Amino acid sequence: MNRVPVKRWLGIDGVDLAIQAGVTVCVATLLTMAGNEHTGIPFLSITGLSLGILAIRRALARRRGDLDSPEVSGSYVLDLEHRVAELESNQQRMFEMEERIDFAERLLAQQRQPEQLP
């Protein structure tokens, strides 16, 4: 099972995210149980505030460099191009070896056929 890299996406780990979600739910529940006639408004307000705090924490993590950046460096692209060229070279070598094995099998089959005839 693949784990979701929460820290690389949000800048906070899963425990911090769970704590923030838990506090958000608790505060929103307390405010909605306070007897306000518009129970949805406090819940939505607290949820929005929590998402805003999460966005601020993510921005701070991006500033610190804790997030994966979508930009790809030039050296990374060059490394990938080198790997692709190497794979293509290995694929060509594999094709040549397959041809040689087929040729060797045909030669062996031709040598065995005269022995099998009575």
C-alpha positions, 0 to 999 in steps of 0.5 A, a space after each residue: 500500500 502506498 503512503 500519501 506523502 502528506 508532509 511533502 504536499 502540505 508541509 506538515 506531517 499526518 499527526 499535525 494534520 490530524 490534530 488540526 482536524 480534531 481541534 477544528 471539529 471540536 471547536 465547530 461542534 462546541 459552537 454549534 451546540 451553543 444554542 445558536 439558531 443558525 447552527 451551520 454558520 459557526 461550523 462553516 466559519 470554523 472550518 473556513 478558518 481552519 483551512 485558512 490556517 492550513 494554507 498559512 502553514 503550507 505557505 510557511 513550509 514552502 518558504 522553508 523549502 519543505 514542499 516538493 516544487 513542481 519545477 524540474 531542474 535542468 540537471 534532472 532532465 539531463 539525467 533522465 535523458 541520459 537514462 533513456 539513451 542508456 535504456 535504448 542502447 540496452 534495448 538494441 543490445 538485447 535485440 542483437 542477442 536475441 537474434 544471435 540466440 535464434 541463429 545458434 538454436 537454428 544451427 544446433 537444430 540443423 546439426 541434430 537433424 542428420 543424426 536423427 535420420 535412420 
